[in-house]
C-alpha cells in the first residue's frame, strides 16, 4: 500500500503563546493538507511580548522523539527550527546521518521576534558544521545570515554575496529573507539548484508578524512533502504567509500571531493560473 505524501517531521521548540515554534508549525502543516509530527527541543514560556523562560529538552530525548517517529511513520520532509544548544544540534545531526536522506528545510533560529537569544555561539558552530551541509533548503533571515557568514547585509547585492557563501557551507539551496531591510517592498532571494529567483511583496504595516519565519519554512516543507518543486513550494508558501498576515486575529499586546488556520491557500502541487 502506497503511503500518501505530506508527512512532515518538525524539530523545534514549543511556544506557549501559540504564535511561533511547534504550534505555528503544526497549524501550518495542517492547514496545507500535510501530516505534522514533532520532536520538541525546548519548552518556552512566552507570549506576544517576549520570551520569559526556556526549559531545554535533553538531547538524547530529542533524538529519541525523532527516531521513534521516523521508524514507525516516516517522513517526506523534515523541518528544523529552534535547537537551543550545540548538544541538541549534534544529537539531531546524528539521527539524520543514520537515515536515508529526506528533504531537510533548515530554519536557523537564533533570536526570537522580541529579541531573545535562542541559540548560543557553540550552537551556531554546530549548525554551520553539522546541519547546513545536509540541508536541502536553508531559510535564514538577514541577521541569521550575518551570524553564519560574518558579512554585513544592507542591500540586495550583499544578500547575493551572503547567499553564495551559505551555499559554500554546503546547503543545496538558500532562501534568504530580506524582511529586515528598509523600504516598502520585501525581497526574498532563492538561490541554488533552480538558479536564482526573487520573491517580492509589499510591506504590510502590522505588528502581527510573530512566527512568520517558522510559518514560511513549514509551509515550504509541506509543499516539498506533498511533491511540489522547490520553486512552486516557495511561491505557494509566500502566498500562504501573506494570507496568514492578512488574517491575523489581532491577539496580544506585542508581536501578535498570524492567522495560520484562517487563510485559504491553493493545494500544493497545483499550478498557479498566473
C-alpha positions in Angstrom: 0.0 0.0 0.0 1.4 3.4 -1.0 1.5 5.9 1.8 0.1 9.3 1.0 2.7 12.1 0.7 2.7 15.1 3.1 4.4 13.7 6.3 6.4 16.5 7.9 8.6 15.9 11.0 9.2 19.2 12.8 12.2 19.5 15.1 11.7 22.8 17.1 10.8 24.5 20.3 7.4 25.0 21.8 5.8 28.5 22.0 3.3 28.7 24.9 1.7 31.7 23.2 0.9 29.6 20.1 2.3 32.1 17.6 5.6 30.5 16.6 7.6 27.3 17.1 5.9 23.9 17.2 2.5 25.4 17.5 2.7 27.6 14.4 4.4 24.7 12.5 1.6 22.2 13.2 -1.1 24.8 12.3 0.7 25.5 9.0 1.2 21.8 8.1 -2.4 21.0 8.9 -3.8 24.0 7.1 -1.9 23.0 3.9 -3.0 19.4 3.9 0.0 17.7 5.4 0.5 15.5 8.5 2.7 17.0 11.2 4.9 15.2 13.7 7.2 16.7 16.3 10.4 16.4 18.2 10.3 19.2 20.7 13.7 20.7 21.6 12.7 23.1 24.3 9.7 24.4 26.2 9.4 28.2 26.4 7.3 30.5 28.5 6.4 33.2 26.1 3.7 35.5 24.8 3.5 38.3 22.2 5.6 40.5 24.5 8.6 38.2 24.7 10.3 35.0 25.9 10.2 34.8 29.7 11.8 31.4 30.3 13.3 28.4 28.4 13.4 24.8 29.6 15.7 22.7 27.4 14.8 19.1 26.5 17.7 16.7 27.0 19.5 16.0 23.7 19.1 12.2 23.9 15.3 12.6 24.3 15.1 14.9 21.3 16.9 12.2 19.3 14.6 9.6 20.7 11.5 11.5 19.6 12.9 11.7 16.1 13.9 8.1 15.8 10.6 6.6 17.0 8.6 8.7 14.6 10.8 8.0 11.7 11.0 4.3 12.4 7.2 3.9 12.5 5.5 6.7 10.5 8.4 8.0 8.3 8.6 11.5 6.8 8.5 13.1 3.4 10.2 16.2 4.6 11.9 17.4 7.8 11.7 20.9 9.1 14.2 22.1 11.8 13.6 25.3 13.8 14.9 26.2 17.2 17.6 23.9 18.6 18.8 25.9 21.5 22.2 24.4 22.0 25.2 22.7 20.3 24.4 19.5 22.1 20.9 19.3 20.7 22.2 20.3 17.2 24.7 17.4 17.4 22.1 14.9 18.5 19.8 15.9 15.7 22.6 15.7 13.2 23.5 12.2 14.4 19.9 11.0 13.8 19.9 12.5 10.3 23.3 10.9 9.5 21.9 7.5 10.3 18.9 7.5 8.0 18.3 7.7 4.3 18.2 11.3 3.1 14.9 13.2 3.5 14.5 16.7 2.2 15.5 19.0 5.1 14.3 22.6 5.5 16.5 24.2 8.0 15.4 27.5 9.6 18.4 28.6 11.7 16.5 30.1 14.6 18.9 32.2 16.7 16.9 35.2 18.0 13.1 35.5 18.7 11.0 38.2 17.2 11.2 40.1 20.6 15.0 39.9 20.6 15.6 36.9 23.0 18.6 34.7 22.2 17.6 31.2 21.2 20.9 29.7 20.2 24.4 30.2 21.7 27.7 30.6 19.9 28.6 26.9 20.1 25.2 26.1 18.8 25.8 28.3 15.7 29.1 26.5 15.1 27.3 23.1 15.3 24.6 24.3 13.0 27.2 25.5 10.5 29.3 22.4 10.6 26.8 19.5 11.1 23.4 20.6 9.8 23.8 23.1 7.0 25.8 20.7 4.8 22.8 18.3 4.8 20.1 20.9 4.2 18.1 20.8 1.1 16.9 24.4 1.9 18.3 26.9 4.3 15.9 29.7 5.3 17.8 32.4 7.3 16.7 36.0 7.8 19.4 38.7 7.3 20.6 38.7 11.0 20.9 34.9 10.9 22.8 35.0 7.6 25.1 37.7 9.0 25.9 35.4 12.0 26.6 32.4 9.8 28.7 34.2 7.2 30.3 37.1 9.0 29.0 39.6 6.4 27.0 42.7 6.9 23.9 42.8 4.7 22.4 46.1 3.8 21.0 45.5 0.3 20.3 43.1 -2.5 23.9 42.9 -3.6 25.0 41.9 -0.1 22.2 39.4 0.0 23.6 37.8 -3.2 27.0 37.6 -1.7 25.7 36.1 1.6 23.6 33.5 -0.2 26.6 32.4 -2.2 28.6 32.0 0.9 25.8 29.9 2.5 25.8 27.7 -0.5 29.6 27.3 0.0 28.8 26.0 3.5 27.0 23.0 1.9 23.3 23.9 1.7 21.9 22.8 -1.6 19.5 25.8 -1.8 19.2 29.1 0.2 16.1 31.2 0.7 17.4 34.4 2.2 14.6 36.5 3.7 15.0 40.3 3.3 12.4 41.5 5.8 15.0 43.4 7.9 15.9 45.7 5.0 14.1 49.1 4.9 11.7 50.0 2.2 8.1 49.5 1.1 8.8 46.2 -0.7 10.1 43.0 0.8 12.5 40.9 -1.2 13.4 37.3 -0.5 16.1 35.7 -2.6 16.2 32.0 -3.6 19.4 30.6 -5.0 20.7 27.1 -5.7 19.7 24.2 -7.9 16.8 26.0 -9.6 19.0 29.0 -10.3 18.0 32.4 -8.9 14.6 33.8 -8.1 13.3 36.8 -6.3 10.0 36.9 -4.3 8.8 40.5 -3.9 5.8 41.6 -1.7 4.6 44.9 -0.4 5.5 45.5 3.2 2.4 45.2 5.4 2.1 47.8 8.2 1.3 45.5 11.1 2.7 44.3 14.4 1.1 40.9 13.9 4.1 39.1 12.4 5.1 36.7 15.2 6.1 33.3 13.7 6.4 34.4 10.1 9.8 32.6 9.8 8.5 29.4 11.3 5.4 29.5 9.2 7.2 30.1 5.9 9.7 27.3 6.5 7.0 24.9 7.5 4.8 25.9 4.5 7.8 25.1 2.2 8.4 21.8 3.9 4.8 20.8 3.4 4.9 21.7 -0.2 8.0 19.6 -0.7 6.5 16.8 1.3 3.4 16.8 -1.0 5.6 16.6 -4.1 5.9 20.2 -5.3 9.0 21.6 -6.9 11.2 23.9 -4.8 10.2 27.0 -6.7 6.5 26.1 -6.5 6.7 25.3 -2.8 8.4 28.6 -2.1 5.9 30.5 -4.2 2.9 28.9 -2.5 4.5 29.4 0.9 4.9 33.1 0.3 1.3 33.3 -0.8 0.2 31.4 2.3 2.2 33.7 4.7 0.7 36.8 3.1 -2.8 35.5 3.6 -2.0 34.5 7.2 -0.7 38.0 7.9 -3.8 39.5 6.3 -6.0 37.2 8.5 -4.1 37.8 11.8 -6.6 37.5 14.7 -5.2 40.7 16.4 -4.2 38.9 19.7 -1.8 40.1 22.4 -0.2 43.4 23.3 3.1 42.9 21.4 4.1 41.0 18.2 0.9 39.2 17.6 0.4 35.8 15.9 -0.6 35.1 12.3 -3.9 33.6 11.1 -2.4 30.3 10.2 -5.7 28.4 10.1 -7.8 31.1 8.5 -6.1 31.7 5.2 -7.2 29.7 2.1 -4.2 28.7 0.1 -4.5 26.6 -3.1 -3.4 23.0 -2.8 0.3 22.3 -3.1 1.4 20.9 -6.4 -1.3 22.7 -8.4 0.0 25.3 -10.8 -1.0 28.9 -10.4 -3.2 30.4 -13.1 -0.8 33.4 -13.4 
